[in-house]
Amino acid sequence: MDKQLLTQMEQLRKKMIEAALLNESLQHLDVLVLSQSLDEIIVQVQRERRAL
């Protein structure tokens, strides 16, 4: 498992939560963009786990 991906995933998750709290909305563009980026990393991690 790539620890760099896991670290990046955690950082994006924190940024997404901060953006949601700051904008008081889960539908704010900043939150959605971060969520999509996080989704891409999650899929990549799942693929790596499946390949093991």
Distance bins in CASP14 RR format, pairs under 12 A and 6 or more apart:
PFRMAT RR
TARGET T0000
AUTHOR 0000-0000-0000
RMODE 2
METHOD distances of the structure
MODEL  1
1 7 0 0 0 0 0 1 0 0 0 0 0
1 9 0 0 0 0 0 1 0 0 0 0 0
1 44 0 0 0 0 0 1 0 0 0 0 0
1 45 1 0 0 1 0 0 0 0 0 0 0
1 46 0 0 0 0 0 1 0 0 0 0 0
1 47 0 0 0 0 0 1 0 0 0 0 0
1 48 1 0 0 1 0 0 0 0 0 0 0
1 49 1 0 0 1 0 0 0 0 0 0 0
1 50 0 0 0 0 0 1 0 0 0 0 0
1 51 0 0 0 0 0 1 0 0 0 0 0
1 52 0 0 0 0 1 0 0 0 0 0 0
2 8 0 0 0 0 1 0 0 0 0 0 0
2 9 0 0 0 0 0 1 0 0 0 0 0
2 41 0 0 0 0 1 0 0 0 0 0 0
2 44 0 0 0 0 1 0 0 0 0 0 0
2 45 1 0 0 1 0 0 0 0 0 0 0
2 47 0 0 0 0 0 1 0 0 0 0 0
2 48 1 0 0 1 0 0 0 0 0 0 0
2 49 0 0 0 0 0 1 0 0 0 0 0
2 51 0 0 0 0 0 1 0 0 0 0 0
2 52 0 0 0 0 0 1 0 0 0 0 0
3 9 0 0 0 0 0 1 0 0 0 0 0
3 10 0 0 0 0 0 1 0 0 0 0 0
3 45 0 0 0 0 0 1 0 0 0 0 0
3 48 0 0 0 0 0 1 0 0 0 0 0
4 10 0 0 0 0 0 1 0 0 0 0 0
4 11 0 0 0 0 0 1 0 0 0 0 0
4 41 0 0 0 0 0 1 0 0 0 0 0
4 44 0 0 0 0 0 1 0 0 0 0 0
4 45 0 0 0 0 0 1 0 0 0 0 0
4 48 0 0 0 0 0 1 0 0 0 0 0
5 11 0 0 0 0 0 1 0 0 0 0 0
5 12 0 0 0 0 0 1 0 0 0 0 0
5 38 0 0 0 0 0 1 0 0 0 0 0
5 40 0 0 0 0 0 1 0 0 0 0 0
5 41 1 0 1 0 0 0 0 0 0 0 0
5 42 0 0 0 0 1 0 0 0 0 0 0
5 43 0 0 0 0 0 1 0 0 0 0 0
5 44 1 0 0 1 0 0 0 0 0 0 0
5 45 1 0 1 0 0 0 0 0 0 0 0
5 46 0 0 0 0 0 1 0 0 0 0 0
5 47 0 0 0 0 0 1 0 0 0 0 0
5 48 1 0 0 1 0 0 0 0 0 0 0
5 49 0 0 0 0 0 1 0 0 0 0 0
6 12 0 0 0 0 0 1 0 0 0 0 0
6 13 0 0 0 0 0 1 0 0 0 0 0
6 41 0 0 0 0 1 0 0 0 0 0 0
6 42 0 0 0 0 0 1 0 0 0 0 0
6 44 0 0 0 0 0 1 0 0 0 0 0
6 45 1 0 0 1 0 0 0 0 0 0 0
6 48 0 0 0 0 0 1 0 0 0 0 0
6 49 0 0 0 0 0 1 0 0 0 0 0
7 13 0 0 0 0 0 1 0 0 0 0 0
7 14 0 0 0 0 0 1 0 0 0 0 0
7 41 0 0 0 0 0 1 0 0 0 0 0
7 45 0 0 0 0 0 1 0 0 0 0 0
8 14 0 0 0 0 0 1 0 0 0 0 0
8 15 0 0 0 0 0 1 0 0 0 0 0
8 34 0 0 0 0 0 1 0 0 0 0 0
8 37 0 0 0 0 1 0 0 0 0 0 0
8 38 0 0 0 0 1 0 0 0 0 0 0
8 40 0 0 0 0 0 1 0 0 0 0 0
8 41 1 0 0 1 0 0 0 0 0 0 0
8 42 0 0 0 0 0 1 0 0 0 0 0
8 44 0 0 0 0 1 0 0 0 0 0 0
8 45 0 0 0 0 1 0 0 0 0 0 0
9 15 0 0 0 0 0 1 0 0 0 0 0
9 16 0 0 0 0 0 1 0 0 0 0 0
9 34 0 0 0 0 0 1 0 0 0 0 0
9 37 0 0 0 0 1 0 0 0 0 0 0
9 38 1 0 0 1 0 0 0 0 0 0 0
9 39 0 0 0 0 0 1 0 0 0 0 0
9 40 0 0 0 0 1 0 0 0 0 0 0
9 41 1 0 1 0 0 0 0 0 0 0 0
9 42 1 0 0 1 0 0 0 0 0 0 0
9 43 0 0 0 0 0 1 0 0 0 0 0
9 44 0 0 0 0 1 0 0 0 0 0 0
9 45 1 0 0 1 0 0 0 0 0 0 0
9 46 0 0 0 0 0 1 0 0 0 0 0
9 48 0 0 0 0 0 1 0 0 0 0 0
10 16 0 0 0 0 0 1 0 0 0 0 0
10 17 0 0 0 0 0 1 0 0 0 0 0
10 38 0 0 0 0 1 0 0 0 0 0 0
10 41 0 0 0 0 1 0 0 0 0 0 0
10 42 0 0 0 0 0 1 0 0 0 0 0
10 45 0 0 0 0 0 1 0 0 0 0 0
11 17 0 0 0 0 0 1 0 0 0 0 0
11 18 0 0 0 0 0 1 0 0 0 0 0
11 34 0 0 0 0 0 1 0 0 0 0 0
11 37 0 0 0 0 0 1 0 0 0 0 0
11 38 0 0 0 0 1 0 0 0 0 0 0
11 41 0 0 0 0 1 0 0 0 0 0 0
12 18 0 0 0 0 0 1 0 0 0 0 0
12 19 0 0 0 0 0 1 0 0 0 0 0
12 30 0 0 0 0 0 1 0 0 0 0 0
12 31 0 0 0 0 0 1 0 0 0 0 0
12 33 0 0 0 0 0 1 0 0 0 0 0
12 34 1 0 1 0 0 0 0 0 0 0 0
12 35 0 0 0 0 1 0 0 0 0 0 0
12 36 0 0 0 0 1 0 0 0 0 0 0
12 37 1 0 1 0 0 0 0 0 0 0 0
12 38 1 0 1 0 0 0 0 0 0 0 0
12 39 0 0 0 0 1 0 0 0 0 0 0
12 40 0 0 0 0 1 0 0 0 0 0 0
12 41 1 0 0 1 0 0 0 0 0 0 0
12 42 0 0 0 0 1 0 0 0 0 0 0
12 45 0 0 0 0 0 1 0 0 0 0 0
13 19 0 0 0 0 0 1 0 0 0 0 0
13 20 0 0 0 0 0 1 0 0 0 0 0
13 31 0 0 0 0 0 1 0 0 0 0 0
13 34 0 0 0 0 1 0 0 0 0 0 0
13 35 0 0 0 0 1 0 0 0 0 0 0
13 37 0 0 0 0 0 1 0 0 0 0 0
13 38 1 0 0 1 0 0 0 0 0 0 0
13 39 0 0 0 0 0 1 0 0 0 0 0
13 41 0 0 0 0 1 0 0 0 0 0 0
13 42 0 0 0 0 1 0 0 0 0 0 0
14 20 0 0 0 0 0 1 0 0 0 0 0
14 21 0 0 0 0 0 1 0 0 0 0 0
14 34 0 0 0 0 1 0 0 0 0 0 0
14 38 0 0 0 0 0 1 0 0 0 0 0
15 21 0 0 0 0 0 1 0 0 0 0 0
15 22 0 0 0 0 0 1 0 0 0 0 0
15 30 0 0 0 0 1 0 0 0 0 0 0
15 31 0 0 0 0 1 0 0 0 0 0 0
15 33 0 0 0 0 0 1 0 0 0 0 0
15 34 1 0 1 0 0 0 0 0 0 0 0
15 35 0 0 0 0 0 1 0 0 0 0 0
15 37 0 0 0 0 1 0 0 0 0 0 0
15 38 0 0 0 0 1 0 0 0 0 0 0
16 22 0 0 0 0 0 1 0 0 0 0 0
16 23 0 0 0 0 0 1 0 0 0 0 0
16 26 0 0 0 0 1 0 0 0 0 0 0
16 28 0 0 0 0 0 1 0 0 0 0 0
16 30 0 0 0 0 1 0 0 0 0 0 0
16 31 1 0 1 0 0 0 0 0 0 0 0
16 32 0 0 0 0 1 0 0 0 0 0 0
16 33 0 0 0 0 1 0 0 0 0 0 0
16 34 1 1 0 0 0 0 0 0 0 0 0
16 35 1 0 1 0 0 0 0 0 0 0 0
16 36 0 0 0 0 1 0 0 0 0 0 0
16 37 0 0 0 0 1 0 0 0 0 0 0
16 38 1 0 0 1 0 0 0 0 0 0 0
16 39 0 0 0 0 0 1 0 0 0 0 0
16 41 0 0 0 0 0 1 0 0 0 0 0
16 42 0 0 0 0 0 1 0 0 0 0 0
17 23 0 0 0 0 0 1 0 0 0 0 0
17 26 0 0 0 0 0 1 0 0 0 0 0
17 30 0 0 0 0 0 1 0 0 0 0 0
17 31 0 0 0 0 1 0 0 0 0 0 0
17 34 0 0 0 0 1 0 0 0 0 0 0
17 35 0 0 0 0 0 1 0 0 0 0 0
17 38 0 0 0 0 0 1 0 0 0 0 0
18 24 0 0 0 0 0 1 0 0 0 0 0
18 28 0 0 0 0 0 1 0 0 0 0 0
18 30 0 0 0 0 1 0 0 0 0 0 0
18 31 0 0 0 0 1 0 0 0 0 0 0
18 34 0 0 0 0 1 0 0 0 0 0 0
19 25 0 0 0 0 1 0 0 0 0 0 0
19 26 0 0 0 0 1 0 0 0 0 0 0
19 27 0 0 0 0 0 1 0 0 0 0 0
19 28 1 0 0 1 0 0 0 0 0 0 0
19 29 0 0 0 0 1 0 0 0 0 0 0
19 30 1 0 1 0 0 0 0 0 0 0 0
19 31 1 0 1 0 0 0 0 0 0 0 0
19 32 0 0 0 0 1 0 0 0 0 0 0
19 33 0 0 0 0 1 0 0 0 0 0 0
19 34 1 0 1 0 0 0 0 0 0 0 0
19 35 0 0 0 0 1 0 0 0 0 0 0
19 37 0 0 0 0 0 1 0 0 0 0 0
19 38 0 0 0 0 0 1 0 0 0 0 0
20 26 1 0 1 0 0 0 0 0 0 0 0
20 27 0 0 0 0 1 0 0 0 0 0 0
20 28 1 0 0 1 0 0 0 0 0 0 0
20 29 0 0 0 0 0 1 0 0 0 0 0
20 30 0 0 0 0 1 0 0 0 0 0 0
20 31 1 0 1 0 0 0 0 0 0 0 0
20 32 0 0 0 0 1 0 0 0 0 0 0
20 33 0 0 0 0 0 1 0 0 0 0 0
20 34 0 0 0 0 1 0 0 0 0 0 0
20 35 0 0 0 0 1 0 0 0 0 0 0
21 28 0 0 0 0 0 1 0 0 0 0 0
21 30 0 0 0 0 0 1 0 0 0 0 0
21 31 0 0 0 0 1 0 0 0 0 0 0
22 28 0 0 0 0 1 0 0 0 0 0 0
22 30 0 0 0 0 1 0 0 0 0 0 0
22 31 0 0 0 0 1 0 0 0 0 0 0
22 34 0 0 0 0 0 1 0 0 0 0 0
23 29 0 0 0 0 1 0 0 0 0 0 0
23 30 1 0 0 1 0 0 0 0 0 0 0
23 31 1 0 0 1 0 0 0 0 0 0 0
23 32 0 0 0 0 0 1 0 0 0 0 0
23 33 0 0 0 0 0 1 0 0 0 0 0
23 34 0 0 0 0 0 1 0 0 0 0 0
24 30 0 0 0 0 0 1 0 0 0 0 0
24 31 0 0 0 0 0 1 0 0 0 0 0
25 31 1 0 0 1 0 0 0 0 0 0 0
25 32 0 0 0 0 1 0 0 0 0 0 0
26 32 0 0 0 0 1 0 0 0 0 0 0
26 34 0 0 0 0 0 1 0 0 0 0 0
26 35 0 0 0 0 1 0 0 0 0 0 0
27 33 0 0 0 0 0 1 0 0 0 0 0
27 35 0 0 0 0 0 1 0 0 0 0 0
28 34 0 0 0 0 1 0 0 0 0 0 0
28 35 0 0 0 0 0 1 0 0 0 0 0
29 35 0 0 0 0 0 1 0 0 0 0 0
29 36 0 0 0 0 0 1 0 0 0 0 0
30 36 0 0 0 0 0 1 0 0 0 0 0
30 37 0 0 0 0 0 1 0 0 0 0 0
31 37 0 0 0 0 0 1 0 0 0 0 0
31 38 0 0 0 0 0 1 0 0 0 0 0
32 38 0 0 0 0 0 1 0 0 0 0 0
32 39 0 0 0 0 0 1 0 0 0 0 0
33 39 0 0 0 0 0 1 0 0 0 0 0
33 40 0 0 0 0 0 1 0 0 0 0 0
34 40 0 0 0 0 0 1 0 0 0 0 0
34 41 0 0 0 0 0 1 0 0 0 0 0
35 41 0 0 0 0 0 1 0 0 0 0 0
35 42 0 0 0 0 0 1 0 0 0 0 0
36 42 0 0 0 0 0 1 0 0 0 0 0
36 43 0 0 0 0 0 1 0 0 0 0 0
37 43 0 0 0 0 0 1 0 0 0 0 0
37 44 0 0 0 0 0 1 0 0 0 0 0
38 44 0 0 0 0 0 1 0 0 0 0 0
38 45 0 0 0 0 0 1 0 0 0 0 0
39 45 0 0 0 0 0 1 0 0 0 0 0
39 46 0 0 0 0 0 1 0 0 0 0 0
40 46 0 0 0 0 0 1 0 0 0 0 0
40 47 0 0 0 0 0 1 0 0 0 0 0
41 47 0 0 0 0 0 1 0 0 0 0 0
41 48 0 0 0 0 0 1 0 0 0 0 0
42 48 0 0 0 0 0 1 0 0 0 0 0
42 49 0 0 0 0 0 1 0 0 0 0 0
43 49 0 0 0 0 0 1 0 0 0 0 0
43 50 0 0 0 0 0 1 0 0 0 0 0
44 50 0 0 0 0 0 1 0 0 0 0 0
44 51 0 0 0 0 0 1 0 0 0 0 0
45 51 0 0 0 0 0 1 0 0 0 0 0
45 52 0 0 0 0 0 1 0 0 0 0 0
46 52 0 0 0 0 0 1 0 0 0 0 0
END
